Amino acid sequence: MKKLINVKEFFGILDANDNVVVLDCRFSLMDKSYGVNEYKKGHIKGAYLIDIETDLTDEISKHGGRHPFKDVEKLKNILENFGISNDTIVVAYDDGDLQGSGRLIYQLRNIGIKNSAVLDGGIVAYKNANGEIETTENIATEKGNINIELDNSLIVDMNYVKSKLYNNNVILVDSRSNPRYLGLEEPVDKVAGHIPSAKNYFFKDVLSESIVDSSFKDEKFLEKHFSTLNREKEIIVYCGSGISLMVNTLALEKIGIPYKYYPGSYSDWISYEENEIKTGEE
C-alpha cells in the first residue's frame, strides 16, 4: 500500500473493506490540547484520536531528540487498543499539514503495519468531498494483535549522519525554516544553526496555500523544487525533532525520489556536545 492516498481512494477503501481503522493525528506544538479540542469539535466518522505527544513519543532523555519514537512494545499496545492488527488497514489524517499523520505512518511502517497511509489533504479534503463529520468520541471495543516486524531500512541515527558529512555521494536535507537553518533564530532548541553540510528545503514550501483535494503543490512544482537533489545520491532528511521532516519525505515519495530519514534530527544532534554546528548558507 502506498504511503499517500487521496480522498477518493480513501472512500474506496472504506467501501471495500471492513477492517479499516482511521486515526485522527491533529496536533499543535504550541498547544497540547489542540488535538483533543479539534476532535471534539468534529472528526471523520469512525475515527479514533491518537496523541502525538503521549502515544507516539517516548520519554525524553539526554539523547534521542525532543520527540523520540515510542518504544515499539509500548506502541504495539497502544495500537492494539485501537483494534489494530498486522492486516488492518490504517488511515491517518490531520488538518492537511501532514506532520502528525506523516509521523504516525512512518512509525506504523517501522513496526510492520504496511497497510497504512496518510490521507492527502486531511480533514479539509474530506470535508470538501462531503465526507461525514461526527462529534461522538469513538472507543474501540476489540483489541488487535500485532506481531512486530521491525523495518529500519529508511532510518539513520546520529553516528550514521556524522559519518556522511560532506560526502559527495550524500545530500543532507534540513526541513526547518530558513532562519532556523541559517542560525538567525531558534525558538525551540538550545543552539541555533544546522548540521554541517546540510541544504535547506523548508517543508512548508511544498504545501498548497489552499487545500482542495491535496496538501501538496502540483508535481511540476515538486519536481522543480527538488531538482537539485540528485536521485543517484543518498538523501537523508531531518528537521527539528522528527515530525515536520515527514512532510518532505512524503513529497519526495510522491515524485519517486528515494530517501532516508533521521528521527532524532537537529535536537538529537545538538545533544552531543562534541558535534559541530554550522550557521549560514552551505
Secondary structure, DSSP 4 states (H G I P E B T S, - for coil): --SEE-HHHHHHHHHH-S-EEEEE---BTTBTTHHHHHHHH-EETTPEE--HHHHSB----SSS-SSPBPPHHHHHHHHHTTT--TT-EEEEE-SSS-HHHHHHHHHHHHHT--SEEEETTHHHHHHHTT--EE-PPP---S----------TTB--HHHHHHTTT-TTEEEEE-S-HHHHHTS--SSSSS-SB-TT-EE--GGGGB-SS-SS-SBPPHHHHHHHTTTS-TTSEEEEE-SSSSTHHHHHHHHHHTT---EE-TTHHHHHTTSTTS--B-S--
